[in-house]
């Protein structure tokens, strides 16, 4: 187990190419903005379909 941890640490330290900090921050902002836009789009579609279904049930109830 200790050997596995040592080899894993060595792999992360010496063989992994890490994204530069500035690029990681920029990409994080892109992901956050896209997540908010997607959440708003899903909310909008849900609201529209909810209203349509509500109107349908009011129509068949009358």
ChimeraX commands (.cxc) that place a marker at each C-alpha (Angstrom):
marker #1 position 0.00,0.00,0.00 radius 0.5
marker #1 position 2.81,2.41,0.86 radius 0.5
marker #1 position 4.57,1.56,-2.40 radius 0.5
marker #1 position 1.36,2.33,-4.31 radius 0.5
marker #1 position 1.07,5.74,-2.61 radius 0.5
marker #1 position 4.73,6.55,-3.33 radius 0.5
marker #1 position 4.38,5.58,-6.99 radius 0.5
marker #1 position 1.13,7.54,-7.33 radius 0.5
marker #1 position 2.73,10.64,-5.84 radius 0.5
marker #1 position 5.76,10.23,-8.14 radius 0.5
marker #1 position 3.45,9.89,-11.15 radius 0.5
marker #1 position 1.54,13.06,-10.23 radius 0.5
marker #1 position 4.70,15.02,-9.51 radius 0.5
marker #1 position 6.86,14.00,-12.47 radius 0.5
marker #1 position 4.68,12.66,-15.30 radius 0.5
marker #1 position 1.46,14.66,-15.26 radius 0.5
marker #1 position 1.23,17.86,-17.28 radius 0.5
marker #1 position -0.70,20.36,-15.21 radius 0.5
marker #1 position -2.71,23.18,-16.77 radius 0.5
marker #1 position -1.24,26.62,-16.03 radius 0.5
marker #1 position -3.03,28.46,-13.20 radius 0.5
marker #1 position -4.33,31.30,-15.40 radius 0.5
marker #1 position -5.84,28.89,-17.90 radius 0.5
marker #1 position -7.42,26.81,-15.13 radius 0.5
marker #1 position -9.07,29.95,-13.74 radius 0.5
marker #1 position -10.32,30.96,-17.19 radius 0.5
marker #1 position -11.74,27.51,-17.86 radius 0.5
marker #1 position -13.41,27.48,-14.44 radius 0.5
marker #1 position -15.19,30.73,-15.29 radius 0.5
marker #1 position -16.28,29.29,-18.66 radius 0.5
marker #1 position -17.72,26.20,-16.95 radius 0.5
marker #1 position -19.50,28.31,-14.30 radius 0.5
marker #1 position -21.06,30.61,-16.91 radius 0.5
marker #1 position -22.14,27.67,-19.08 radius 0.5
marker #1 position -23.66,25.95,-16.03 radius 0.5
marker #1 position -25.71,29.04,-15.17 radius 0.5
marker #1 position -26.88,29.46,-18.77 radius 0.5
marker #1 position -27.86,25.79,-19.00 radius 0.5
marker #1 position -29.69,25.95,-15.66 radius 0.5
marker #1 position -31.65,28.99,-16.85 radius 0.5
marker #1 position -32.51,27.25,-20.12 radius 0.5
marker #1 position -33.76,24.15,-18.29 radius 0.5
marker #1 position -35.77,26.35,-15.90 radius 0.5
marker #1 position -37.31,28.18,-18.84 radius 0.5
marker #1 position -38.30,25.02,-20.69 radius 0.5
marker #1 position -39.67,23.53,-17.47 radius 0.5
marker #1 position -41.74,26.65,-16.82 radius 0.5
marker #1 position -43.16,26.71,-20.35 radius 0.5
marker #1 position -44.06,23.01,-20.34 radius 0.5
marker #1 position -45.51,23.32,-16.83 radius 0.5
marker #1 position -47.78,26.12,-18.00 radius 0.5
marker #1 position -48.79,24.16,-21.10 radius 0.5
marker #1 position -49.67,21.09,-19.05 radius 0.5
marker #1 position -51.54,23.26,-16.54 radius 0.5
marker #1 position -53.56,24.88,-19.32 radius 0.5
marker #1 position -54.31,21.46,-20.82 radius 0.5
marker #1 position -55.69,20.14,-17.52 radius 0.5
marker #1 position -57.78,23.28,-17.03 radius 0.5
marker #1 position -59.13,22.82,-20.57 radius 0.5
marker #1 position -60.12,19.16,-20.05 radius 0.5
marker #1 position -61.57,19.93,-16.61 radius 0.5
marker #1 position -63.96,22.56,-17.97 radius 0.5
marker link #1:1,2 radius 0.2
marker link #1:2,3 radius 0.2
marker link #1:3,4 radius 0.2
marker link #1:4,5 radius 0.2
marker link #1:5,6 radius 0.2
marker link #1:6,7 radius 0.2
marker link #1:7,8 radius 0.2
marker link #1:8,9 radius 0.2
marker link #1:9,10 radius 0.2
marker link #1:10,11 radius 0.2
marker link #1:11,12 radius 0.2
marker link #1:12,13 radius 0.2
marker link #1:13,14 radius 0.2
marker link #1:14,15 radius 0.2
marker link #1:15,16 radius 0.2
marker link #1:16,17 radius 0.2
marker link #1:17,18 radius 0.2
marker link #1:18,19 radius 0.2
marker link #1:19,20 radius 0.2
marker link #1:20,21 radius 0.2
marker link #1:21,22 radius 0.2
marker link #1:22,23 radius 0.2
marker link #1:23,24 radius 0.2
marker link #1:24,25 radius 0.2
marker link #1:25,26 radius 0.2
marker link #1:26,27 radius 0.2
marker link #1:27,28 radius 0.2
marker link #1:28,29 radius 0.2
marker link #1:29,30 radius 0.2
marker link #1:30,31 radius 0.2
marker link #1:31,32 radius 0.2
marker link #1:32,33 radius 0.2
marker link #1:33,34 radius 0.2
marker link #1:34,35 radius 0.2
marker link #1:35,36 radius 0.2
marker link #1:36,37 radius 0.2
marker link #1:37,38 radius 0.2
marker link #1:38,39 radius 0.2
marker link #1:39,40 radius 0.2
marker link #1:40,41 radius 0.2
marker link #1:41,42 radius 0.2
marker link #1:42,43 radius 0.2
marker link #1:43,44 radius 0.2
marker link #1:44,45 radius 0.2
marker link #1:45,46 radius 0.2
marker link #1:46,47 radius 0.2
marker link #1:47,48 radius 0.2
marker link #1:48,49 radius 0.2
marker link #1:49,50 radius 0.2
marker link #1:50,51 radius 0.2
marker link #1:51,52 radius 0.2
marker link #1:52,53 radius 0.2
marker link #1:53,54 radius 0.2
marker link #1:54,55 radius 0.2
marker link #1:55,56 radius 0.2
marker link #1:56,57 radius 0.2
marker link #1:57,58 radius 0.2
marker link #1:58,59 radius 0.2
marker link #1:59,60 radius 0.2
marker link #1:60,61 radius 0.2
marker link #1:61,62 radius 0.2
view
